[in-house]
Amino acid sequence: METIKNYLESMFRNLPNTEEVLRAKSELLQMMEDKYTELIREGKSENEAVAKVIAEFGNLDEIASSLGIKEVIGERKERTRRNVSLEEITDYMRDRSSSFLLKAIGLFFFITCPVPPILSDLFARRDWAGAVLLFVFVALGIAFMITGKNRVDQWHFLKSEPCSISPATTDFVSAEKRKFEPYYTVMLCIGMALCVCCVIPAIVLDDIPDNNDWGGALLFIMVGVGVGLIRYTSGRYKMYKQLLALNSEDTIGGTYTGSKDKEPIYSNNTIRVIMSVYWQSITCIYLCVSFLTFSWGITWIIWPIAGIIKKMLDNIYSSGN
């Protein structure tokens, strides 16, 4: 019977979440259960009974009139959503998680790029070595960010096309989300703690002769690790919520989840292009301002300001999902 119920869910997944459709679904389930019980009593095997039930009741177009949802079925083509299989979702989760990790590493290199010049000065090495390593760090950051983006290019349809997932896939994603939640909490707390406490080494080592440069280096390293952890964990956790929000909330399938956690879709083409390179641009601005002013203790404020601006743009220009 479980196979029949799952098949029924897939049949009604993209239909409107109305009392009329819910009633038809309930009636059809009862009809399928009765037929299944009848076949089992006649001596049919479970597999034979399931196959006959699906063959007799598995086509909504044929039984729509008797269920009173013929008009709804006629409009279904306008709401057709691409069904994403469990295998596709598994592959997407693997690629997306790798993408978040690569981007987190890229952010680490962006943030810690001032460390080589600081250490070069600390050890009285040649200045050019620190400068060269700075640009190497920036190049590595760009490489990791691009690689992370390319990792998920094939899954762009999940954002650009109406998609849905089956109840079994929903249960799988929900289980994976629950398993990740403890790690998410711990790593997020560690990341935030590192960012908050990053000034401690600078304060402690400031009064120690010949060691004050270590404070600045450790500050950037702690912020780099902290931001990387936050980026990876928050991104991966959001991934699960986005997958659970694939089903339209206006359909039967949408009753499994809400849709508030989807990525914003921008109605303005110019804004869409800008937001596609938003954080990369902020990184460049941060580095340029920091190197021109050498006010590293102040320029970090660019990041929270950028976050506020992005939220405002999301609210103004997002057309919803």
MARNUDREN-487612 format. One record per atom (N, C-alpha, C): residue in one letter; x, y, z. Coordinates in steps of 0.001 Angstrom, whole numbers, padded with zeros to 6 digits, always signed. Layout:
BEGIN
AXYZ ...
***
This chain:
BEGIN
M+000811-001216+000000 M+000000+000000+000000 M+000850+001276+000000 E+002045+001173+000562 E+002903+002351+000607 E+003257+002823-000804 T+003453+001855-001706 T+003763+002204-003099 T+002602+002947-003732 I+001402+002509-003455 I+000203+003154-003996 I+000068+004580-003456 K+000319+004748-002162 K+000203+006084-001566 K+001237+007038-002153 N+002451+006547-002350 N+003494+007392-002947 N+003142+007774-004380 Y+002562+006807-005105 Y+002162+007084-006481 Y+001040+008125-006507 L+000119+008005-005561 L-000978+008974-005464 L-000442+010372-005181 E+000542+010463-004304 E+001143+011763-003997 E+001757+012386-005241 S+002433+011561-006039 S+003056+012084-007260 S+002008+012524-008269 M+000863+011852-008305 M-000220+012213-009226 M-000786+013599-008912 F-000916+013903-007623 F-001570+015146-007209 F-000586+016252-006863 R+000708+015978-006965 R+001722+016898-006475 R+001591+018311-007027 N+001267+018453-008327 N+001235+019766-008957 N-000156+020356-009100 L-001138+019726-008479 L-002503+020247-008543 L-002732+021268-007439 P-003682+022190-007630 P-003916+023246-006635 P-004289+022681-005270 N-003863+023367-004244 N-004151+022954-002873 N-005515+023522-002459 T-006588+022945-003026 T-007946+023398-002749 T-008758+022265-002130 E-009892+022632-001534 E-010757+021621-000919 E-011259+020624-001965 E-011545+021113-003152 E-012034+020259-004230 E-011010+019186-004589 V-009758+019589-004737 V-008708+018647-005109 V-008399+017703-003950 L-008382+018224-002737 L-008121+017382-001563 L-009197+016319-001406 R-010449+016716-001681 R-011547+015748-001598 R-011377+014659-002658 A-011019+015065-003883 A-010811+014101-004961 A-009660+013162-004626 K-008626+013688-004039 K-007475+012862-003655 K-007874+011834-002609 S-008663+012277-001638 S-009115+011364-000594 S-010013+010261-001168 E-010899+010642-002088 E-011793+009661-002713 E-011000+008643-003526 L-010027+009129-004275 L-009229+008227-005104 L-008407+007275-004243 L-007882+007766-003139 L-007125+006896-002233 L-008018+005779-001701 Q-009246+006122-001350 Q-010169+005106-000833 Q-010493+004071-001913 M-010689+004553-003139 M-010965+003645-004252 M-009785+002707-004502 M-008584+003242-004442 M-007395+002436-004678 M-007192+001412-003556 E-007451+001821-002327 E-007325+000902-001189 E-008343-000226-001283 D-009572+000129-001651 D-010617-000898-001785 D-010252-001900-002871 K-009787-001406-004000 K-009419-002293-005104 K-008235-003173-004716 Y-007282-002594-004004 Y-006104-003356-003563 Y-006529-004487-002622 T-007394-004164-001675 T-007881-005179-000721 T-008631-006286-001447 E-009453-005904-002419 E-010220-006880-003196 E-009304-007839-003953 L-008252-007303-004565 L-007314-008131-005329 L-006526-009075-004428 I-006155-008593-003267 I-005427-009447-002318 I-006309-010610-001871 R-007604-010345-001634 R-008537-011402-001234 R-008736-012430-002345 E-008573-011982-003592 E-008710-012905-004722 E-007476-013772-004918 G-006459-013536-004112 G-005256-014357-004188 G-004123-013742-004979 K-004258-012491-005375 K-003191-011830-006109 K-002025-011511-005154 S-000819-011521-005688 S+000335-011128-004875 S+000317-009619-004679 E+001108-009153-003744 E+001140-007718-003467 E+001576-006921-004695 N+002612-007393-005381 N+003101-006687-006575 N+002058-006668-007685 E+001357-007792-007864 E+000301-007849-008883 E-000837-006906-008539 A-001203-006865-007266 A-002296-005999-006837 A-001942-004527-007044 V-000724-004159-006679 V-000289-002769-006844 V-000273-002382-008319 A+000228-003268-009177 A+000304-002984-010608 A-001082-002789-011206 K-002050-003642-010804 K-003404-003525-011340 K-004097-002260-010855 V-003865-001886-009591 V-004472-000676-009042 V-003950+000554-009780 I-002654+000606-010004 I-002064+001749-010701 I-002520+001792-012156 A-002625+000614-012771 A-003070+000561-014162 A-004509+001052-014301 E-005343+000769-013294 E-006768+001131-013376 E-007021+002570-012952 F-006290+003047-011941 F-006572+004380-011396 F-005425+005374-011568 G-004368+004966-012249 G-003171+005797-012280 G-003142+006909-013295 N-004183+007043-014099 N-004225+008108-015099 N-005309+009114-014728 L-004897+010275-014236 L-005865+011274-013790 L-006720+011811-014927 D-006158+011863-016125 D-006921+012386-017265 D-008159+011528-017530 E-008051+010228-017273 E-009156+009310-017553 E-010225+009319-016463 I-009840+009592-015238 I-010807+009514-014131 I-011148+010888-013561 A-010658+011960-014212 A-010888+013308-013692 A-012376+013637-013603 S-013157+013211-014615 S-014587+013529-014627 S-015303+012909-013447 S-015003+011638-013165 S-015667+010955-012061 S-015270+011539-010711 L-014096+012145-010658 L-013647+012760-009404 L-014075+014222-009293 G-014600+014770-010374 G-015073+016148-010354 G-013973+017188-010470 I-012850+016816-011072 I-011735+017772-011206 I-011273+017867-012660 K-012191+017679-013592 K-011827+017722-015007 K-011263+019082-015404 E-011874+020161-014918 E-011397+021497-015268 E-010015+021750-014690 V-009781+021244-013495 V-008474+021428-012861 V-007391+020725-013664 I-007690+019513-014122 I-006729+018747-014920 I-006444+019473-016228 G-007466+020120-016789 G-007284+020847-018041 G-006347+022029-017891 E-006294+022599-016700 E-005422+023738-016454 E-004047+023316-015969 R-003835+022025-015739 R-002596+021557-015123 R-001372+021861-015974 K-001506+021853-017294 K-000353+022068-018161 K+000291+023423-017926 E-000546+024406-017524 E-000007+025730-017271 E+000850+025752-016011 R+000673+024760-015111 R+001407+024739-013850 R+002427+023615-013805 T+002697+022992-014945 T+003617+021862-014957 T+004970+022275-014402 R+005468+021488-013473 R+006748+021755-012849 R+007675+020571-013110 R+008925+020844-013306 R+009914+019789-013567 R+010152+018993-012294 N+009934+017687-012372 N+010164+016836-011210 N+011644+016488-011109 V+012261+016841-010000 V+013680+016567-009771 V+013784+015278-008966 S+014482+014292-009512 S+014567+012976-008882 S+015471+012997-007655 L+015374+011937-006866 L+016204+011798-005675 L+017686+011745-006053 E+018008+011063-007154 E+019393+010973-007602 E+019939+012362-007970 E+019113+013163-008655 E+019541+014511-009020 E+019752+015372-007781 I+018842+015242-006825 I+018963+016023-005596 I+020221+015631-004832 T+020520+014339-004789 T+021735+013872-004113 T+022987+014446-004776 D+023018+014410-006109 D+024165+014962-006837 D+024270+016475-006617 Y+023128+017149-006622 Y+023129+018595-006406 Y+023667+018942-005016 M+023222+018217-004001 M+023679+018480-002640 M+025190+018288-002520 R+025725+017260-003191 R+027164+017026-003167 R+027912+018179-003838 D+027442+018571-005033 D+028113+019644-005766 D+027967+020983-005041 R+026809+021236-004505 R+026566+022501-003816 R+027409+022613-002552 S+027521+021512-001803 S+028348+021522-000593 S+029808+021775-000946 S+030285+021140-002024 S+031657+021375-002477 S+031838+022828-002901 S+030818+023386-003539 S+030888+024776-003974 S+031014+025717-002781 F+030234+025479-001742 F+030316+026314-000546 F+031690+026211+000107 L+032252+025009+000138 L+033574+024823+000728 L+034636+025579-000073 L+034579+025466-001402 L+035550+026162-002249 L+035430+027680-002095 K+034216+028179-002020 K+034025+029616-001864 K+034477+030086-000486 A+034285+029248+000528 A+034752+029596+001869 A+036280+029704+001898 I+036940+028772+001211 I+038406+028829+001117 I+038832+030080+000351 G+038093+030403-000718 G+038383+031617-001469 G+038277+032859-000606 L+037229+032929+000229 L+037082+034062+001141 L+038239+034132+002128 F+038690+032961+002598 F+039825+032929+003523 F+041059+033571+002887 F+041336+033233+001641 F+042507+033812+000968 F+042331+035311+000734 F+041106+035742+000401 F+040863+037170+000215 F+041147+037942+001512 I+040617+037415+002610 I+040714+038125+003885 I+042139+038102+004442 T+042838+037002+004232 T+044179+036864+004820 T+045300+037335+003889 C+044972+037932+002751 C+046019+038376+001823 C+046980+039400+002432 P+046573+040215+003450 P+047557+041129+004052 P+048571+040425+004959 V+048332+039165+005298 V+049221+038469+006238 V+050649+038338+005712 P+050877+037936+004446 P+052262+037835+003958 P+053070+039125+004093 P+052532+040294+003698 P+053316+041523+003911 P+053617+041791+005385 I+052635+041488+006248 I+052852+041705+007682 I+053976+040823+008195 L+053938+039541+007842 L+054967+038615+008306 L+056310+038907+007651 S+056283+039349+006398 S+057532+039710+005724 S+058222+040852+006456 D+057441+041818+006899 D+057999+042938+007657 D+058467+042485+009034 L+057708+041557+009631 L+058051+041064+010962 L+059388+040352+010973 F+059637+039549+009961 F+060877+038775+009896 F+061983+039492+009121 A+061738+040758+008810 A+062728+041580+008105 A+063156+040947+006786 R+062201+040316+006121 R+062493+039747+004805 R+062301+040831+003741 R+062600+040469+002525 R+062442+041422+001438 R+060977+041785+001247 D+060708+043059+001078 D+059324+043523+000965 D+058623+042952-000252 W+059398+042735-001333 W+058755+042266-002556 W+058145+040876-002371 A+058731+040064-001482 A+058194+038719-001260 A+056798+038788-000662 G+056619+039688+000324 G+055296+039849+000923 G+054275+040358-000069 A+054711+041311-000917 A+053798+041856-001926 A+053397+040796-002946 V+054370+039981-003362 V+054082+038922-004332 V+053100+037919-003739 L+053341+037520-002487 L+052444+036548-001849 L+051047+037128-001643 L+050964+038434-001430 L+049644+039072-001310 L+048830+038842-002573 F+049437+039111-003724 F+048715+038934-004983 F+048476+037446-005284 V+049373+036587-004799 V+049147+035146-004950 V+047906+034733-004159 F+047765+035262-002947 F+046584+034965-002129 F+045308+035444-002826 V+045370+036660-003392 V+044196+037185-004102 V+043862+036305-005301 A+044897+035885-006034 A+044678+035019-007196 A+044084+033680-006780 L+044572+033120-005673 L+044019+031853-005173 L+042560+032036-004759 G+042273+033178-004126 G+040888+033450-003736 G+039960+033494-004934 I+040401+034188-005998 I+039596+034265-007216 I+039421+032883-007832 A+040500+032102-007853 A+040447+030762-008459 A+039457+029873-007717 F+039497+029907-006390 F+038580+029085-005608 F+037132+029542-005789 M+036919+030855-005862 M+035563+031370-006039 M+034994+030963-007397 I+035800+031081-008443 I+035340+030709-009782 I+035079+029210-009869 T+035994+028425-009297 T+035807+026968-009302 T+034533+026583-008564 G+034286+027237-007430 G+033066+026955-006678 G+031813+027292-007454 K+031854+028417-008179 K+030699+028806-008995 K+030476+027815-010133 N+031552+027427-010808 N+031428+026499-011932 N+030923+025131-011490 R+031145+024812-010237 R+030737+023509-009711 R+029230+023300-009793 V+028470+024390-009739 V+027012+024260-009692 V+026321+024873-010903 D+027072+025218-011935 D+026449+025831-013120 D+025399+024933-013758 Q+025642+023610-013724 Q+024701+022686-014360 Q+023353+022628-013635 W+023301+023149-012409 W+022065+023088-011621 W+021303+024405-011638 H+021618+025255-012597 H+020963+026560-012657 H+019451+026427-012842 F+019011+025323-013441 F+017575+025164-013713 F+016753+025122-012421 L+017378+024774-011299 L+016648+024737-010036 L+016161+026125-009619 K+016833+027160-010121 K+016413+028525-009832 K+015601+029121-010963 S+015922+028741-012195 S+015296+029386-013353 S+014008+028712-013814 E+013783+027450-013406 E+012594+026721-013844 E+011746+026312-012637 P+010413+026243-012833 P+009564+025705-011764 P+009881+024228-011558 C+010230+023850-010339 C+010606+022463-010047 C+009829+021948-008845 S+009841+020643-008699 S+009200+020021-007542 S+009946+018751-007186 I+009763+018295-005953 I+010357+017048-005501 I+009270+016188-004877 S+009488+014886-004914 S+008496+013938-004418 S+008501+013894-002896 P+007468+013326-002282 P+007451+013180-000816 P+008651+012405-000287 A+009062+011342-001004 A+010215+010552-000555 A+011488+011404-000573 T+011641+012215-001618 T+012810+013095-001698 T+012761+014158-000621 T+011566+014668-000350 T+011393+015646+000717 T+011820+015067+002056 D+011413+013833+002314 D+011799+013176+003569 D+013310+013005+003654 F+013938+012656+002530 F+015392+012481+002499 F+016111+013790+002820 V+015684+014874+002159 V+016322+016175+002382 V+016098+016628+003828 S+014902+016404+004348 S+014608+016779+005734 S+015506+016027+006707 A+015721+014737+006436 A+016593+013931+007299 A+018031+014441+007242 E+018514+014788+006040 E+019865+015323+005901 E+019999+016666+006621 K+018956+017471+006553 K+018969+018764+007240 K+019040+018572+008751 R+018285+017619+009276 R+018312+017360+010721 R+019685+016858+011167 K+020324+016017+010344 K+021649+015504+010689 K+022696+016620+010694 F+022511+017607+009826 F+023494+018680+009722 F+023306+019761+010780 E+022126+019878+011353 E+021820+020970+012272 E+022782+021073+013462 P+023164+019958+014131 P+024130+020095+015238 P+025466+020667+014781 Y+025976+020210+013626 Y+027236+020726+013097 Y+027088+022204+012716 Y+025938+022541+012168 Y+025673+023925+011783 Y+025758+024846+012992 T+025137+024448+014091 T+025138+025280+015297 T+026544+025459+015848 V+027283+024348+015952 V+028636+024412+016521 V+029564+025248+015645 M+029596+024959+014329 M+030522+025669+013442 M+030154+027143+013308 L+028851+027441+013327 L+028435+028834+013243 L+028878+029601+014488 C+028729+028978+015653 C+029153+029621+016896 C+030669+029837+016913 I+031419+028836+016452 I+032877+028974+016396 I+033276+030096+015444 G+032631+030139+014266 G+032933+031186+013300 G+032653+032576+013847 M+031516+032741+014508 M+031168+034041+015083 M+032109+034406+016227 A+032476+033407+017044 A+033392+033660+018150 A+034756+034120+017642 L+035243+033492+016561 L+036532+033890+015989 L+036488+035332+015480 C+035383+035694+014840 C+035260+037064+014322 C+035178+038086+015457 V+034454+037736+016506 V+034309+038666+017634 V+035616+038810+018406 C+036332+037696+018581 C+037551+037697+019407 C+038821+037994+018617 C+038684+038349+017353 C+039873+038530+016506 C+040778+039653+016982 V+040234+040617+017727 V+041051+041748+018177 V+041867+041417+019420 I+041555+040312+020078 I+042251+039973+021326 I+043754+039804+021126 P+044212+039030+020110 P+045669+038914+019919 P+046343+040265+019701 A+045679+041154+018932 A+046265+042470+018682 A+046383+043270+019977 I+045373+043162+020844 I+045410+043893+022112 I+046482+043323+023040 V+046530+041997+023134 V+047468+041346+024044 V+048910+041562+023607 L+049164+041454+022291 L+050537+041530+021785 L+051000+042945+021473 D+050108+043915+021622 D+050450+045280+021240 D+051591+045859+022079 D+051631+045499+023347 D+052641+046060+024250 D+053901+045214+024340 I+053943+044101+023594 I+055126+043246+023630 I+056067+043658+022499 P+057269+044056+022808 P+058207+044504+021763 P+058437+043420+020713 D+058480+043837+019484 D+058788+042978+018332 D+057716+041903+018077 N+056588+041978+018786 N+055536+040975+018583 N+054204+041583+018177 N+054152+042931+018106 N+052851+043545+017813 N+052342+043226+016414 D+053257+042934+015466 D+052802+042577+014117 D+052081+041239+014098 W+052440+040371+015045 W+051750+039086+015119 W+050253+039275+015409 G+049955+040292+016177 G+048547+040557+016497 G+047734+040842+015257 G+048292+041667+014353 G+047590+041962+013101 G+047440+040745+012220 A+048505+039940+012151 A+048440+038727+011333 A+047405+037753+011868 L+047411+037553+013186 L+046439+036634+013789 L+045014+037151+013643 L+044859+038480+013654 L+043525+039058+013458 L+042948+038638+012116 F+043734+038791+011049 F+043250+038446+009713 F+043007+036935+009586 I+043875+036138+010199 I+043711+034687+010124 I+042432+034252+010835 M+042192+034806+012027 M+040985+034450+012775 M+039725+034881+012038 V+039750+036084+011469 V+038584+036547+010701 V+038387+035679+009464 G+039493+035317+008795 G+039390+034474+007602 G+038772+033125+007898 V+039242+032490+008976 V+038679+031185+009359 V+037228+031334+009794 G+036962+032379+010592 G+035595+032589+011081 G+034603+032839+009966 V+034959+033743+009041 V+034070+034043+007915 V+033902+032818+007023 G+034996+032056+006830 G+034896+030833+006023 G+033936+029833+006626 L+034017+029645+007951 L+033104+028717+008633 L+031653+029191+008517 I+031447+030485+008716 I+030091+031031+008632 I+029538+030876+007220 R+030377+031172+006224 R+029926+031072+004826 R+029558+029634+004475 Y+030402+028707+004863 Y+030157+027306+004508 Y+028924+026759+005214 T+028852+026943+006522 T+027752+026340+007285 T+026409+026989+006966 S+026387+028321+006886 S+025114+028994+006599 S+024651+028688+005180 G+025607+028615+004239 G+025244+028288+002866 G+024681+026887+002741 R+025340+025936+003399 R+024873+024559+003306 R+023521+024386+003987 Y+023323+025040+005116 Y+022043+024939+005807 Y+020927+025564+004974 K+021246+026683+004329 K+020260+027335+003475 K+019924+026469+002265 M+020915+025678+001814 M+020691+024778+000680 M+019545+023809+000975 Y+019553+023227+002168 Y+018488+022299+002530 Y+017130+023000+002537 K+017088+024201+003064 K+015827+024936+003132 K+015324+025303+001748 Q+016256+025632+000847 Q+015853+025959-000525 Q+015291+024738-001248 L+015901+023588-001030 L+015399+022361-001659 L+014019+022009-001130 L+013814+022195+000160 L+012509+021892+000740 L+011451+022901+000305 A+011879+024005-000271 A+010940+025028-000732 A+010704+024966-002239 L+011196+023922-002905 L+011014+023826-004354 L+009542+023693-004744 N+008800+022946-003974 N+007392+022733-004308 N+006602+024022-004120 S+005767+024327-005079 S+004941+025522-004985 S+003988+025417-003807 E+003888+026503-003027 E+002993+026476-001865 E+001524+026472-002272 D+001240+026718-003567 D-000137+026706-004044 D-000592+025320-004481 T+000307+024339-004441 T-000032+022998-004891 T-000094+022022-003733 I-000604+020819-004032 I-000649+019766-003017 I+000759+019471-002518 G+001710+019382-003447 G+003093+019108-003065 G+003679+020194-002196 G+003149+021390-002332 G+003664+022501-001544 G+003309+022425-000077 T+002408+021515+000294 T+002055+021409+001703 T+003197+020823+002517 Y+004210+020286+001868 Y+005337+019720+002608 Y+006241+020814+003159 T+006313+021950+002477 T+007229+023019+002882 T+006632+024365+002572 G+007347+025406+003010 G+007027+026759+002633 G+007958+027198+001526 S+007856+028473+001158 S+008708+028956+000071 S+009446+030233+000444 K+009589+030503+001734 K+010196+031763+002154 K+011713+031765+002054 D+012327+030596+001873 D+013780+030516+001922 D+014419+030391+000553 K+013681+030690-000485 K+014260+030616-001819 K+015151+031819-002087 E+016082+031645-003003 E+016926+032756-003414 E+016054+033788-004117 P+016334+035079-003902 P+015534+036105-004579 P+015734+036076-006086 I+014664+036347-006814 I+014733+036483-008270 I+014481+037948-008586 Y+015449+038612-009211 Y+015362+040046-009432 Y+014627+040346-010725 S+013643+041245-010635 S+012830+041602-011799 S+013570+042537-012741 N+014522+043285-012238 N+015295+044235-013041 N+016554+043561-013564 N+016745+043591-014894 N+017901+042917-015501 N+019222+043504-015021 T+019281+044831-014890 T+020521+045483-014432 T+020881+045031-013022 I+019876+045016-012145 I+020108+044573-010764 I+020528+043115-010736 R+019932+042297-011619 R+020283+040874-011661 R+021761+040693-012009 V+022248+041490-012973 V+023668+041408-013360 V+024557+041884-012218 I+024166+042983-011577 I+024963+043522-010468 I+025054+042524-009323 M+023931+041903-008981 M+023915+040993-007841 M+024670+039703-008129 S+024843+039362-009401 S+025587+038150-009741 S+027070+038282-009399 V+027565+039526-009314 V+028983+039746-008966 V+029081+040656-007739 Y+028042+040668-006933 Y+027963+041621-005820 Y+029099+041423-004820 W+029219+040199-004278 W+030211+039985-003225 W+031635+040034-003759 Q+031837+039641-005011 Q+033171+039784-005607 Q+033555+041262-005704 S+032577+042099-006061 S+032833+043544-006155 S+033122+044144-004783 I+032383+043695-003778 I+032606+044190-002418 I+034005+043826-001951 T+034443+042617-002296 T+035797+042193-001926 T+036847+043113-002545 C+036679+043436-003824 C+037617+044340-004505 C+037614+045728-003864 I+036416+046233-003550 I+036310+047545-002909 I+037012+047531-001549 Y+036770+046456-000795 Y+037392+046324+000528 Y+038915+046348+000433 L+039471+045592-000513 L+040922+045531-000662 L+041501+046873-001128 C+040823+047502-002092 C+041317+048779-002619 C+041313+049858-001532 V+040193+049981-000822 V+040098+050999+000233 V+041108+050731+001339 S+041247+049458+001707 S+042166+049107+002791 S+043611+049424+002440 F+044018+049110+001199 F+045397+049353+000808 F+045674+050836+000561 L+044654+051571+000158 L+044853+053006-000067 L+044922+053784+001242 T+044169+053325+002237 T+044107+054054+003509 T+044935+053405+004608 F+045220+052089+004459 F+045912+051311+005485 F+045179+051357+006829 S+043850+051546+006749 S+043037+051573+007977 S+042293+050247+008117 W+043068+049192+008275 W+042471+047852+008327 W+041529+047680+009515 G+041774+048415+010570 G+040921+048304+011754 G+039559+048936+011557 I+039386+049703+010487 I+038113+050384+010241 I+037410+049854+008994 T+038184+049490+007993 T+037577+049135+006699 T+036730+047865+006755 W+036843+047086+007827 W+036007+045877+007931 W+034522+046228+007957 I+034215+047493+008322 I+032813+047931+008386 I+032143+047845+007021 I+032954+047762+005951 I+032399+047622+004600 I+031520+046384+004497 W+031914+045289+005175 W+031171+044029+005047 W+029755+044096+005622 P+029561+044548+006889 P+028177+044649+007369 P+027338+045651+006589 I+027968+046757+006133 I+027228+047728+005318 I+026779+047083+004010 A+027679+046284+003412 A+027336+045589+002165 A+026182+044614+002387 G+026176+043955+003533 G+025081+043029+003847 G+023752+043751+003963 I+023760+044934+004585 I+022529+045724+004725 I+022027+046192+003360 I+022962+046650+002525 I+022583+047112+001184 I+021984+045975+000369 K+022590+044779+000461 K+022066+043627-000279 K+020651+043287+000174 K+020415+043341+001488 K+019081+043043+002002 K+018067+044049+001482 M+018457+045314+001417 M+017559+046351+000893 M+017249+046104-000580 L+018277+045758-001369 L+018059+045481-002788 L+017166+044262-002983 D+017360+043249-002134 D+016504+042055-002199 D+015046+042433-001980 N+014796+043271-000980 N+013427+043649-000644 N+012793+044524-001715 I+013611+045366-002363 I+013064+046302-003349 I+012857+045668-004705 Y+013857+044895-005165 Y+013857+044420-006534 Y+013498+042939-006691 S+013403+042197-005592 S+013067+040784-005724 S+011621+040652-006139 S+011413+039795-007155 S+010046+039567-007659 S+009421+038361-007013 G+010137+037712-006058 G+009604+036523-005415 G+009836+035315-006255 N+009423+034154-005767 N+009625+032883-006468 N+008304+032224-006750 
***
